[in-house]
Amino acid sequence: MNDPQSAAAEARAALQATPNLPRGHLELGKARLLEGNTQEAISEFREALRGRTDYPEARLSLANALRQKGDLNEAVANYKEYLRLRPDDAEVRSLLSGAQKSQN
């Protein structure tokens, strides 16, 4: 699924069938990010987390999108929450460190 428009269409179809499906919001958020719609992606990642707050993939996607947008405070908070769920993820620890350094 390399085409963002196809990915978005598939995610929208899944959400029509099951509107509260966190995975559908996650996939639509990823497609929106590929399209360059960072704010819409952030909204979809938040919606995925509304349905399942302990969803590591959605938490990480949200953190990355927030960092891309320049919202470092919120990105750091979401990286920390992700690491609470997945404490052994060294790559995300590095992302968190970079985001914290960029805050200063």
Beta strands, then each sheet from edge to edge (+ up, - down):
end
